[in-house]
Amino acid sequence: MAIEVNLEKYGYKKKGFLGFSWTAFFFNFFVPLFRLDFLGFFIFISPYLIIAIIILFTIITGINNENAIFVLVIICSILKFISRFVFPFIYNKFYTKDLLKKGYLPPKDDDYSNAVLKGTGYLEYTDEDLLDKEKMERYKVIIEEYENERKKDMHTIIIVFALIGVIIAFFYFMASYS
């Protein structure tokens, strides 16, 4: 699961996220759409638009050359792979950095959000933070918990992708016998 951090600007609150986006993995371009992140939506949907243009181009021009069709299938597969398996790794970071750039900041009394954002380099430590030893100890504990959670997530991601690979290999193996 992605780590949620609280952000606010002029009293308006939003959630920022860190880590792998399981929702983007399963629901793809609907995630930025529901978050009203139109730039993210365009980035997520652009591979599908390019695939649609390639398919329309192939239909309109009537390409019958097997090599050309093979190349087009490879290009479409790469674009689909990027959209399904690369974007979920980077989307939450992109979204949260965009919120921070727009001026959303964690509430001052929210140690968890401040510690995670400062400990991961999204925000810089203030002089006040660095001088407060007690606060820095709390931040250190929170960051260690965050890093442990990230390790668990990485193991889960590896297991899920391995299972997907096994399932694909199984169906490929079964299809080769028909």
Order of alpha helices (4+ residues) and beta strands (2+ residues): beta-beta-alpha-alpha-alpha-alpha-alpha-alpha-alpha-alpha
